[in-house]
Each structure stands twice: as C-alpha cells, then as structure tokens.
C-alpha cells in the first residue's frame, strides 16, 4: 500500500514535469513569431529634415477584418509607432508644422493579398507559412508611410507582415508590436546623428 502511494505521487510528479514544458512550447510555436519586413525610401528622404514627427490627418486605415470589439488595433499601433520614434530620440508632436507626418494601413491577407499590396503600395513583405499551424493563422500586414508635407509626398514606406492571432492578451500584442516597429524603424538614424 505504501509502495502504491509512493508510485502514485511519483507518477503525478512525472506527469506534471512532462506537461509543463509541453504547455510552454505549445502556446506559441516559434514559426508563428516570424515576421517579414521591407522598407523603401525615396531620394527626397533626407535625414537632415528629421526633426520631429506628427500624425497625418486620418492617419489610421484599419481594415474591417481587424476591427475588434474587445481591443483597438489602432491604439496598439499608435502606441508602438510613438514608442519607436521616441526610442530614436525624436519628439512626437501634436502640431504638424515642421514635422514629418506618419500614416498607416493595416489589413489581413484575405482582404489585401500580396499582389494587391504590391499594386497599391509598391511593396509586399512576402511572409510565407511553412508549417500546418502557421497555415491556420492568417497573415496581417502593416504599411507605415512617412510623408514630407512640403513635397506632399511619401518619402519613406515600411511594411511588416506577421501571423495574426498569436497573442491572446493586450500586453502580449503591445509587446510584439513595439518590437516589430522598433525593427521597422531601425534604419532611421537617431535624432542626434541626424543633425
């Protein structure tokens, strides 16, 4: 009887040990955290003009498939863009005078596929699913434009594509977006070195 109790306790302990690593790895498959990004900048994009940033009028274009009642994707993206710009030491101002303007579009692949992205924005990040679990998640693309108001022209455009629905919490989504936007803006020089 005593041996049976010890075996049951040992069995419960072993089962617990074996299920913990499985649970951790089963939550987010590494492939689902992959992203693909592309940046295009025009000759008019001069680092000497980089003094501050502001939102363009109607800066957020969110596709219907990403409008969710339980969270605001535009609030998450706004925060991530402002975070990335501030990490580069640029002020993000409410006053658009003298600032470069930022606007963005975000959509699902079912609403705007790679061909449509290329035709509309001149680029496509081209993320591909290599596993069954990745094929079960829809791809989403964020296109960010920096506009030179004097030229009234997009002078920098970056796009990042990810598998959607990977994070289940607001904090997880924000953390991932912050990381993605820091990577997307990595080629923009820091404010001190832009002078």
Phi, psi and omega in degrees: 000315179297319178297321178297317178297318179296318180295321178296314178299316179297317179298316178298317179298314180295315179300318179297315180297318182290328183277335181297307179299323179298316180297317181297313182284333181285339182297306180225112177290135182307324180298328181290344178268357178294154174217164177227133183226152176215143179229136176234129175232145183268159179303334179288347180281100183249131181295336179295335180275355182280096179244319180201166180231152176214165175282141170286161175299139182049053189290339185251119176247102184254127180289159184301323182293344181254003176276107185246143179287336185269348175201157180257111179295326180293323177296320178295315181291317177306312181297319181294320178294314179298321178299313181296319179294317180293328176295336176272004178073018176270144172284144174249111191252156172279332180276122184277350182295123179080001181257153167281144185258145179240135172221161179210161176230137176225135181208167175268154180299331179290340180262329181214097184283180184302319180295315179295322176300314181297317180294320184279319187245353178078014178201161175206123182296329173072038176291135181239147178272129180250352181232165179297319181293325177292325179291341178278347179256136178282148176274145175233144182236134174247123177248124181245130178247140168249125185248133173271109186296328179295324179269344186052050187215144173287120182252349178211135177220131176231147178222142177227139181238137182221167169276131184269164177074018182280316180268142181253356182238156176299317180297318179295318178297315182296317180299316180293316178298318178302315180297315181297318181288326174299317178294318181297320181271008184299331181280351177279127184294153175296154186304315183298322180277352179278346182281000000 
